[in-house]
Structures are given as structure tokens and as C-alpha cells.
Amino acid sequence: MKIGIIGSGNIGTALVHHLTKIGHEVKIANSRGPETLKDVAAETGATAVTAEEAAAAENLVIITIPEKAIPELPIDVLSASKAIIVDTGNYYPTRDGELKEIVAGQTDSAWVASVIGHPVIKAFNNIYAASLAEKGLPAGSPNRIAISVAGDDESQKQVVMQLIDSIGFDAIDCGSLSESWKQEPGTPAYCHDLDKEALKAALEQADHSKRAEYRAAADEQLRAFM
């Protein structure tokens, strides 16, 4: 596939290594410009481009940036895209400020979709970046880490789940985008390196009435780290 990745942090960098390794044509962008991505381009064979060029990728666009930066994306390009758009982001009030729509109940990725004017698939947000980079295993391996995927378009969701399998992880269907809160920060499914069955159980254990509590606990951990 022809894939654009917007964001060169730990998740974006891990994905560009995986995806180029298995033969996808990848363009990567960040907010600082293509000249700052020469090293990762040289290491992987990806092409360093502007955010506008990455957003125009033909088959798949992966957005992996903090929520506070979403409004700065090339919205006109993304809203008109015919590609599958994947959002890997998580809302942390300490980092991103108050986003009233999310506080009022909208899921993180539903908010992203509303800002960019395009449906999204939620994936790669609930795995440690180091685990994504280093812990992929062949299909059928014991203790293979699973990643949950949420979205409203079943065919697009299947493409993303197949992609996850191809880079060394099991994929679990979390349901519609409105159910993606089950894999947001602080939930039982968030960043625990769970296998397929354990992740299914964790998603089922999530309690919607505790969503604000989950977020607050995760945000407190980030605040302590920062």
C-alpha cells in the first residue's frame, strides 16, 4: 500500500520501520519539516515529506500526534481523502488542554474525526511504543501481544487488522468508534501487553461510568512523568 504517516514520535517511528520492512511505500511527515526526518528515511527507505504530502497518501494515512496538534493538520487534504485514516492518539488533559467535547462524552477519536472532517479507525493507541517496536511475533506464537481496533467501517477495520497481523501482533475488534473509549488511557485494555484472550477480557471489563476516572488516573501518571 501507499501509506502516509503524520507524526515521527515513538509510535510513528516504530510503524515506519515495520511497514517499510514488509514492502509498503511509506511517506513520513512531522511538524518540523522533511529535513528533520533524513535519518529515519535513510534507515527505512521511507520518503520524508510535508504533512500535506503524507495526508494525500493513496491508501492509508496514519495520524500519530498529540490531540492538541490535530487542528493544525492539513484539514482540507484529509477531509477530501479517499484513503483509510487511522488515529493512534490519546487525550491527556495535562498535555492537550481542555477539550470540551471529549470531557462531555465524545470519544478521543470521534473528536479527531469531527475536526478533520473524515471518518477514522482507532488503532495503535493502547500499546507501549517500545512493545510495538520490539515485541512483534509470527502469527500463532504464544503470548503474542494483541492490539484492539475500533471503527464504523467494517471493511476498513479489516484492512487495519490485517496490517496489524502482518507486523507481528494479533488484532481484536473493539467495535464501533463510539466504543473506542474501552481502549483509551487508564482502561484495563490500555498498555498492558495483553494477548488476544486477555485483551478481549479487558475490553469487556471496561466500565463506561468510570471513564472520567480512568482518564484522570492516566493523566495523573503523565503529570508525574512530566
Contacts in CASP RR format, 6 or more apart in sequence:
PFRMAT RR
TARGET T0000
AUTHOR 0000-0000-0000
METHOD contacts of the structure
MODEL  1
MKIGIIGSGNIGTALVHHLTKIGHEVKIANSRGPETLKDVAAETGATAVT
AEEAAAAENLVIITIPEKAIPELPIDVLSASKAIIVDTGNYYPTRDGELK
EIVAGQTDSAWVASVIGHPVIKAFNNIYAASLAEKGLPAGSPNRIAISVA
GDDESQKQVVMQLIDSIGFDAIDCGSLSESWKQEPGTPAYCHDLDKEALK
AALEQADHSKRAEYRAAADEQLRAFM
1 24 0 8 1.000
1 25 0 8 1.000
1 58 0 8 1.000
1 59 0 8 1.000
1 60 0 8 1.000
2 24 0 8 1.000
2 25 0 8 1.000
2 27 0 8 1.000
2 57 0 8 1.000
2 58 0 8 1.000
2 59 0 8 1.000
2 60 0 8 1.000
3 19 0 8 1.000
3 24 0 8 1.000
3 25 0 8 1.000
3 26 0 8 1.000
3 27 0 8 1.000
3 57 0 8 1.000
3 59 0 8 1.000
3 60 0 8 1.000
3 61 0 8 1.000
3 62 0 8 1.000
4 26 0 8 1.000
4 27 0 8 1.000
4 28 0 8 1.000
4 29 0 8 1.000
4 54 0 8 1.000
4 55 0 8 1.000
4 57 0 8 1.000
4 60 0 8 1.000
4 61 0 8 1.000
4 62 0 8 1.000
5 12 0 8 1.000
5 15 0 8 1.000
5 16 0 8 1.000
5 19 0 8 1.000
5 26 0 8 1.000
5 27 0 8 1.000
5 28 0 8 1.000
5 29 0 8 1.000
5 46 0 8 1.000
5 54 0 8 1.000
5 61 0 8 1.000
5 62 0 8 1.000
5 64 0 8 1.000
6 29 0 8 1.000
6 30 0 8 1.000
6 51 0 8 1.000
6 54 0 8 1.000
6 55 0 8 1.000
6 61 0 8 1.000
6 62 0 8 1.000
6 63 0 8 1.000
6 64 0 8 1.000
6 65 0 8 1.000
6 73 0 8 1.000
7 28 0 8 1.000
7 29 0 8 1.000
7 30 0 8 1.000
7 31 0 8 1.000
7 63 0 8 1.000
7 64 0 8 1.000
7 65 0 8 1.000
8 16 0 8 1.000
8 28 0 8 1.000
8 29 0 8 1.000
8 30 0 8 1.000
8 36 0 8 1.000
8 37 0 8 1.000
8 40 0 8 1.000
9 30 0 8 1.000
9 64 0 8 1.000
9 129 0 8 1.000
10 129 0 8 1.000
10 130 0 8 1.000
10 133 0 8 1.000
11 64 0 8 1.000
11 88 0 8 1.000
11 124 0 8 1.000
11 129 0 8 1.000
11 132 0 8 1.000
12 28 0 8 1.000
12 62 0 8 1.000
12 64 0 8 1.000
12 88 0 8 1.000
13 40 0 8 1.000
13 133 0 8 1.000
14 129 0 8 1.000
14 132 0 8 1.000
14 133 0 8 1.000
15 62 0 8 1.000
15 64 0 8 1.000
15 124 0 8 1.000
15 132 0 8 1.000
15 167 0 8 1.000
16 26 0 8 1.000
16 28 0 8 1.000
16 40 0 8 1.000
16 44 0 8 1.000
16 46 0 8 1.000
17 43 0 8 1.000
17 44 0 8 1.000
17 133 0 8 1.000
18 132 0 8 1.000
18 167 0 8 1.000
18 168 0 8 1.000
19 26 0 8 1.000
19 163 0 8 1.000
19 167 0 8 1.000
20 26 0 8 1.000
20 44 0 8 1.000
20 45 0 8 1.000
20 46 0 8 1.000
21 44 0 8 1.000
22 166 0 8 1.000
22 167 0 8 1.000
26 44 0 8 1.000
26 45 0 8 1.000
26 46 0 8 1.000
26 47 0 8 1.000
27 46 0 8 1.000
27 47 0 8 1.000
27 48 0 8 1.000
27 49 0 8 1.000
27 53 0 8 1.000
27 54 0 8 1.000
27 57 0 8 1.000
28 37 0 8 1.000
28 40 0 8 1.000
28 41 0 8 1.000
28 46 0 8 1.000
28 47 0 8 1.000
28 48 0 8 1.000
28 49 0 8 1.000
28 54 0 8 1.000
29 37 0 8 1.000
29 48 0 8 1.000
29 49 0 8 1.000
29 50 0 8 1.000
29 51 0 8 1.000
29 53 0 8 1.000
29 54 0 8 1.000
29 55 0 8 1.000
30 36 0 8 1.000
30 37 0 8 1.000
30 51 0 8 1.000
31 51 0 8 1.000
31 65 0 8 1.000
31 69 0 8 1.000
31 72 0 8 1.000
33 48 0 8 1.000
33 50 0 8 1.000
34 48 0 8 1.000
34 49 0 8 1.000
34 50 0 8 1.000
35 48 0 8 1.000
36 48 0 8 1.000
37 48 0 8 1.000
38 48 0 8 1.000
40 46 0 8 1.000
40 48 0 8 1.000
41 47 0 8 1.000
41 48 0 8 1.000
51 73 0 8 1.000
51 74 0 8 1.000
52 74 0 8 1.000
52 77 0 8 1.000
54 61 0 8 1.000
55 61 0 8 1.000
55 73 0 8 1.000
55 74 0 8 1.000
55 77 0 8 1.000
55 78 0 8 1.000
55 81 0 8 1.000
56 77 0 8 1.000
56 81 0 8 1.000
57 83 0 8 1.000
58 82 0 8 1.000
58 83 0 8 1.000
59 83 0 8 1.000
59 84 0 8 1.000
60 83 0 8 1.000
60 84 0 8 1.000
60 85 0 8 1.000
60 86 0 8 1.000
60 159 0 8 1.000
60 163 0 8 1.000
61 78 0 8 1.000
61 81 0 8 1.000
61 83 0 8 1.000
61 84 0 8 1.000
61 85 0 8 1.000
61 86 0 8 1.000
62 85 0 8 1.000
62 86 0 8 1.000
62 88 0 8 1.000
62 124 0 8 1.000
63 70 0 8 1.000
63 73 0 8 1.000
63 85 0 8 1.000
63 86 0 8 1.000
63 87 0 8 1.000
63 88 0 8 1.000
63 89 0 8 1.000
63 112 0 8 1.000
63 116 0 8 1.000
63 120 0 8 1.000
64 88 0 8 1.000
64 89 0 8 1.000
64 124 0 8 1.000
65 73 0 8 1.000
65 89 0 8 1.000
66 89 0 8 1.000
66 92 0 8 1.000
66 95 0 8 1.000
66 96 0 8 1.000
67 89 0 8 1.000
67 90 0 8 1.000
67 91 0 8 1.000
67 92 0 8 1.000
67 95 0 8 1.000
67 96 0 8 1.000
67 99 0 8 1.000
67 102 0 8 1.000
67 108 0 8 1.000
67 111 0 8 1.000
67 112 0 8 1.000
68 95 0 8 1.000
68 96 0 8 1.000
68 97 0 8 1.000
70 111 0 8 1.000
70 112 0 8 1.000
70 115 0 8 1.000
70 116 0 8 1.000
71 115 0 8 1.000
73 115 0 8 1.000
73 116 0 8 1.000
75 115 0 8 1.000
75 116 0 8 1.000
75 117 0 8 1.000
78 85 0 8 1.000
78 116 0 8 1.000
78 117 0 8 1.000
78 118 0 8 1.000
79 116 0 8 1.000
79 117 0 8 1.000
79 118 0 8 1.000
81 118 0 8 1.000
84 121 0 8 1.000
84 153 0 8 1.000
84 156 0 8 1.000
84 159 0 8 1.000
84 160 0 8 1.000
85 116 0 8 1.000
85 118 0 8 1.000
85 119 0 8 1.000
85 120 0 8 1.000
85 121 0 8 1.000
86 120 0 8 1.000
86 121 0 8 1.000
86 122 0 8 1.000
86 123 0 8 1.000
86 124 0 8 1.000
86 160 0 8 1.000
87 108 0 8 1.000
87 109 0 8 1.000
87 112 0 8 1.000
87 113 0 8 1.000
87 120 0 8 1.000
87 121 0 8 1.000
87 122 0 8 1.000
87 123 0 8 1.000
87 125 0 8 1.000
88 122 0 8 1.000
88 123 0 8 1.000
88 124 0 8 1.000
88 125 0 8 1.000
89 108 0 8 1.000
89 109 0 8 1.000
89 112 0 8 1.000
89 125 0 8 1.000
90 108 0 8 1.000
90 125 0 8 1.000
90 184 0 8 1.000
90 185 0 8 1.000
90 218 0 8 1.000
91 99 0 8 1.000
91 102 0 8 1.000
91 108 0 8 1.000
91 111 0 8 1.000
91 184 0 8 1.000
91 185 0 8 1.000
91 215 0 8 1.000
92 185 0 8 1.000
92 218 0 8 1.000
92 219 0 8 1.000
92 222 0 8 1.000
93 99 0 8 1.000
93 215 0 8 1.000
93 219 0 8 1.000
94 219 0 8 1.000
94 222 0 8 1.000
94 223 0 8 1.000
94 226 0 8 1.000
95 222 0 8 1.000
95 226 0 8 1.000
99 111 0 8 1.000
101 111 0 8 1.000
101 114 0 8 1.000
102 108 0 8 1.000
102 111 0 8 1.000
105 211 0 8 1.000
106 114 0 8 1.000
107 122 0 8 1.000
107 177 0 8 1.000
107 178 0 8 1.000
107 179 0 8 1.000
107 180 0 8 1.000
107 181 0 8 1.000
107 184 0 8 1.000
108 122 0 8 1.000
108 125 0 8 1.000
108 180 0 8 1.000
108 181 0 8 1.000
108 184 0 8 1.000
109 120 0 8 1.000
109 122 0 8 1.000
109 150 0 8 1.000
109 177 0 8 1.000
109 180 0 8 1.000
110 177 0 8 1.000
110 178 0 8 1.000
110 180 0 8 1.000
112 120 0 8 1.000
113 119 0 8 1.000
113 120 0 8 1.000
113 177 0 8 1.000
119 151 0 8 1.000
119 152 0 8 1.000
119 153 0 8 1.000
119 156 0 8 1.000
119 177 0 8 1.000
120 151 0 8 1.000
120 177 0 8 1.000
121 149 0 8 1.000
121 150 0 8 1.000
121 151 0 8 1.000
121 153 0 8 1.000
121 156 0 8 1.000
121 157 0 8 1.000
121 160 0 8 1.000
121 177 0 8 1.000
122 149 0 8 1.000
122 150 0 8 1.000
122 151 0 8 1.000
122 174 0 8 1.000
122 177 0 8 1.000
122 180 0 8 1.000
122 183 0 8 1.000
123 147 0 8 1.000
123 148 0 8 1.000
123 149 0 8 1.000
123 150 0 8 1.000
123 160 0 8 1.000
123 164 0 8 1.000
124 132 0 8 1.000
124 147 0 8 1.000
124 164 0 8 1.000
125 183 0 8 1.000
125 184 0 8 1.000
126 147 0 8 1.000
126 148 0 8 1.000
126 183 0 8 1.000
126 184 0 8 1.000
126 187 0 8 1.000
126 189 0 8 1.000
126 190 0 8 1.000
126 191 0 8 1.000
127 145 0 8 1.000
127 147 0 8 1.000
127 169 0 8 1.000
127 191 0 8 1.000
127 193 0 8 1.000
128 191 0 8 1.000
128 193 0 8 1.000
131 145 0 8 1.000
131 193 0 8 1.000
132 169 0 8 1.000
135 145 0 8 1.000
135 193 0 8 1.000
136 144 0 8 1.000
136 145 0 8 1.000
136 167 0 8 1.000
136 168 0 8 1.000
136 169 0 8 1.000
137 143 0 8 1.000
137 144 0 8 1.000
137 145 0 8 1.000
137 168 0 8 1.000
137 169 0 8 1.000
138 168 0 8 1.000
139 165 0 8 1.000
139 168 0 8 1.000
139 170 0 8 1.000
142 195 0 8 1.000
143 195 0 8 1.000
144 168 0 8 1.000
144 169 0 8 1.000
144 170 0 8 1.000
144 195 0 8 1.000
144 196 0 8 1.000
145 169 0 8 1.000
145 170 0 8 1.000
145 193 0 8 1.000
145 194 0 8 1.000
145 195 0 8 1.000
146 169 0 8 1.000
146 170 0 8 1.000
146 171 0 8 1.000
146 172 0 8 1.000
146 194 0 8 1.000
146 195 0 8 1.000
146 196 0 8 1.000
146 198 0 8 1.000
146 199 0 8 1.000
146 200 0 8 1.000
147 164 0 8 1.000
147 169 0 8 1.000
147 170 0 8 1.000
147 171 0 8 1.000
147 172 0 8 1.000
147 199 0 8 1.000
148 171 0 8 1.000
148 172 0 8 1.000
148 173 0 8 1.000
148 174 0 8 1.000
148 182 0 8 1.000
148 183 0 8 1.000
148 189 0 8 1.000
148 199 0 8 1.000
148 203 0 8 1.000
149 157 0 8 1.000
149 160 0 8 1.000
149 161 0 8 1.000
149 164 0 8 1.000
149 171 0 8 1.000
149 172 0 8 1.000
149 173 0 8 1.000
149 174 0 8 1.000
150 157 0 8 1.000
150 173 0 8 1.000
150 174 0 8 1.000
150 175 0 8 1.000
150 176 0 8 1.000
150 177 0 8 1.000
150 179 0 8 1.000
150 180 0 8 1.000
150 182 0 8 1.000
150 183 0 8 1.000
151 157 0 8 1.000
151 174 0 8 1.000
151 175 0 8 1.000
151 176 0 8 1.000
151 177 0 8 1.000
151 180 0 8 1.000
152 176 0 8 1.000
152 177 0 8 1.000
157 173 0 8 1.000
160 171 0 8 1.000
161 171 0 8 1.000
161 173 0 8 1.000
162 171 0 8 1.000
164 170 0 8 1.000
164 171 0 8 1.000
165 171 0 8 1.000
170 195 0 8 1.000
170 196 0 8 1.000
170 199 0 8 1.000
172 196 0 8 1.000
172 199 0 8 1.000
172 200 0 8 1.000
172 203 0 8 1.000
174 180 0 8 1.000
174 182 0 8 1.000
174 183 0 8 1.000
174 189 0 8 1.000
174 203 0 8 1.000
181 187 0 8 1.000
181 206 0 8 1.000
181 208 0 8 1.000
181 211 0 8 1.000
182 189 0 8 1.000
182 203 0 8 1.000
182 206 0 8 1.000
183 189 0 8 1.000
183 190 0 8 1.000
183 203 0 8 1.000
184 190 0 8 1.000
184 211 0 8 1.000
184 214 0 8 1.000
184 215 0 8 1.000
185 214 0 8 1.000
185 215 0 8 1.000
185 218 0 8 1.000
185 219 0 8 1.000
186 214 0 8 1.000
186 215 0 8 1.000
186 217 0 8 1.000
186 218 0 8 1.000
187 202 0 8 1.000
187 206 0 8 1.000
187 214 0 8 1.000
188 202 0 8 1.000
188 203 0 8 1.000
188 205 0 8 1.000
188 206 0 8 1.000
189 199 0 8 1.000
189 202 0 8 1.000
189 203 0 8 1.000
189 206 0 8 1.000
190 214 0 8 1.000
190 218 0 8 1.000
192 198 0 8 1.000
192 202 0 8 1.000
194 202 0 8 1.000
206 214 0 8 1.000
END
